[in-house]
Amino acid sequence: MDRNETICNCMGVTHGEIVDAITADGLTTVDEVGEATGAGTGCGGCQDTIQEILDETNR
């Protein structure tokens, strides 16, 4: 996945911003990512993708 790909259209959050927040802050849940970046806090349609990014990043 491209770092510049927008994951959360509602909040304009990219894949790279989510990965950076996960690694910098040790995030483990979609809610934590939402608190840190705003991703997934609008319509919620991207929450499954955020979970996939969490799973991949925290391997």
N, CA and C of each residue as an Amber inpcrd file, in Angstrom:
protein
   177
   0.8430000  -1.1750000   0.0000000   0.0000000   0.0000000   0.0000000
   0.8940000   1.2470000   0.0000000   0.5350000   2.2120000  -0.7840000
   1.2860000   3.4660000  -0.9040000   1.0710000   4.3300000   0.3420000
   2.1470000   4.8870000   0.8750000   2.0650000   5.7480000   2.0570000
   1.1320000   6.9390000   1.8520000   1.0150000   7.3880000   0.6130000
   0.2040000   8.5680000   0.3260000  -1.2560000   8.2390000   0.0260000
  -1.5940000   6.9490000   0.0170000  -2.9710000   6.5550000  -0.2650000
  -3.8800000   6.9860000   0.8890000  -4.9570000   7.6670000   0.5490000
  -5.9060000   8.0970000   1.5670000  -6.7160000   6.8890000   2.0240000
  -6.6890000   6.6430000   3.3270000  -7.4290000   5.5320000   3.9220000
  -8.7670000   6.0350000   4.4580000  -8.7440000   7.1660000   5.1200000
  -9.9600000   7.7570000   5.6830000 -10.3090000   9.0060000   4.8800000
 -11.2920000   8.8650000   4.0090000 -11.7020000   9.9960000   3.1850000
 -12.3710000  11.0900000   3.9980000 -13.1050000  10.7260000   5.0310000
 -13.8030000  11.7230000   5.8480000 -12.8310000  12.6890000   6.5130000
 -11.7220000  12.1570000   7.0120000 -10.7610000  12.9670000   7.7600000
  -9.4750000  13.2390000   6.9770000  -9.3590000  12.6620000   5.7860000
  -8.1920000  12.8970000   4.9470000  -6.9090000  12.3120000   5.5040000
  -6.9900000  11.1310000   6.1050000  -5.8250000  10.4930000   6.7290000
  -5.2440000   9.4500000   5.7810000  -3.9260000   9.5070000   5.6100000
  -3.2480000   8.5970000   4.6900000  -2.7380000   7.3470000   5.4040000
  -2.3890000   6.3630000   4.5880000  -1.7930000   5.1220000   5.0880000
  -0.5350000   5.4340000   5.8980000   0.3090000   6.2900000   5.3800000
   1.5590000   6.6420000   6.0640000   1.3270000   7.2840000   7.4180000
   0.3350000   8.1490000   7.5110000   0.0290000   8.7960000   8.7900000
  -0.4310000   7.7710000   9.8210000  -1.2000000   6.7990000   9.3720000
  -1.6740000   5.7500000  10.2860000  -0.5080000   4.8770000  10.7460000
   0.3280000   4.4410000   9.8160000   1.4890000   3.6130000  10.1720000
   2.4130000   4.3730000  11.1170000   2.6610000   5.6410000  10.8310000
   3.5380000   6.4450000  11.6880000   2.9850000   6.5480000  13.1110000
   1.6680000   6.7580000  13.2320000   1.0560000   6.8570000  14.5580000
   1.1350000   5.5170000  15.2970000   0.9020000   4.4250000  14.5850000
   0.9640000   3.0930000  15.2000000   2.3600000   2.8320000  15.7470000
   3.3680000   3.1050000  14.9320000   4.7380000   2.7930000  15.3540000
   5.2550000   3.7680000  16.4100000   4.8920000   5.0300000  16.3030000
   5.3900000   6.0250000  17.2620000   4.7590000   5.8700000  18.6360000
   3.4730000   5.5270000  18.6520000   2.7380000   5.5090000  19.9170000
   2.3690000   4.1120000  20.4020000   2.7710000   3.0610000  19.6670000
   2.4710000   1.6950000  20.0740000   0.9820000   1.3860000  20.0680000
   0.2650000   1.9270000  19.0980000  -1.1820000   1.7370000  19.0410000
  -1.5250000   0.3010000  18.6680000  -2.6190000  -0.1960000  19.2520000
  -3.0120000  -1.5840000  19.0010000  -4.4800000  -1.7400000  18.6170000
  -5.2760000  -0.6720000  18.6970000  -6.6960000  -0.7820000  18.3770000
  -7.1190000   0.2980000  17.3910000  -8.2300000   0.0490000  16.7180000
  -8.8010000   1.0170000  15.7870000  -9.1840000   2.2900000  16.5430000
  -9.7040000   2.1500000  17.7470000 -10.0750000   3.3240000  18.5460000
  -8.8590000   4.1870000  18.8650000  -7.7430000   3.5570000  19.1940000
  -6.5200000   4.3160000  19.4710000  -6.0480000   5.0630000  18.2300000
  -6.1300000   4.4170000  17.0620000  -5.7580000   5.0790000  15.8150000
  -6.6750000   6.2680000  15.5790000  -7.9590000   6.1020000  15.8510000
  -8.9150000   7.1910000  15.6990000  -8.5950000   8.3660000  16.6020000
  -8.2450000   8.0780000  17.8430000  -7.8950000   9.1360000  18.7870000
  -6.6370000   9.8740000  18.3410000  -5.6720000   9.1430000  17.8070000
  -4.3930000   9.7330000  17.4200000  -4.4470000  10.4890000  16.0970000
  -5.2670000   9.9880000  15.1550000  -5.2320000  10.5510000  13.8020000
  -6.5730000  11.0810000  13.3120000  -7.6550000  10.6830000  13.9440000
  -8.9910000  11.0280000  13.4730000  -9.5490000  10.0070000  12.4980000
  -8.7020000   9.1110000  11.9980000  -9.1360000   8.1020000  11.0230000
 -10.1790000   7.1820000  11.6330000 -11.2440000   6.9250000  10.8780000
 -12.2850000   6.0140000  11.3240000 -13.3160000   6.6410000  12.2410000
 -13.2110000   7.9420000  12.4870000 -14.1290000   8.5850000  13.4220000
 -15.2800000   9.3030000  12.7270000 -15.2690000   9.3070000  11.3930000
 -16.3710000   9.9230000  10.6530000 -17.4500000   8.8910000  10.4200000
 -17.5210000   8.3760000   9.2070000 -18.5550000   7.3940000   8.8610000
 -18.2030000   5.9940000   9.3460000 -16.9110000   5.7400000   9.6050000
 -16.4790000   4.4240000  10.0810000 -16.2310000   3.4130000   8.9850000
 -16.4130000   3.8030000   7.7410000 -16.2560000   2.8770000   6.6330000
 -14.8510000   2.3440000   6.4340000 -13.8620000   3.0060000   6.9970000
 -12.4730000   2.5880000   6.8110000 -11.9310000   1.7760000   7.9890000
 -12.7540000   1.4970000   8.9630000 -12.2560000   0.8270000  10.1650000
 -11.6940000  -0.5600000   9.8860000 -12.2720000  -1.3050000   8.9450000
 -11.7180000  -2.6190000   8.5990000 -10.3260000  -2.4770000   8.0010000
 -10.1330000  -1.4580000   7.1710000  -8.8220000  -1.2160000   6.5670000
  -7.8140000  -0.7970000   7.6320000  -8.2420000   0.0230000   8.5720000
  -7.3670000   0.4230000   9.6820000  -6.9440000  -0.8050000  10.4700000
  -7.8630000  -1.7280000  10.7100000  -7.5230000  -2.9660000  11.4280000
  -6.4910000  -3.7680000  10.6570000  -6.6390000  -3.8400000   9.3370000
  -5.6580000  -4.5480000   8.5090000  -4.2820000  -3.9010000   8.6180000
  -4.2430000  -2.5660000   8.6320000  -2.9680000  -1.8540000   8.7650000
  -2.3730000  -2.1210000  10.1480000  -3.1920000  -2.1220000  11.1660000
  -2.7200000  -2.4530000  12.5220000  -2.1120000  -3.8510000  12.5610000
  -2.8240000  -4.8140000  12.0010000  -2.3540000  -6.2020000  12.0120000
  -1.0170000  -6.3190000  11.2800000  -0.9090000  -5.6630000  10.1500000
   0.3010000  -5.7280000   9.3360000   1.4760000  -5.0300000  10.0290000
   1.2080000  -3.8810000  10.6110000   2.2700000  -3.0800000  11.2290000
   2.7550000  -3.6840000  12.5220000   1.8690000  -4.3100000  13.2670000
   2.2190000  -4.8430000  14.5940000   2.6290000  -6.3060000  14.5680000
   2.9660000  -6.8390000  13.4060000   3.4210000  -8.2450000  13.3250000
   4.6920000  -8.4490000  14.0730000
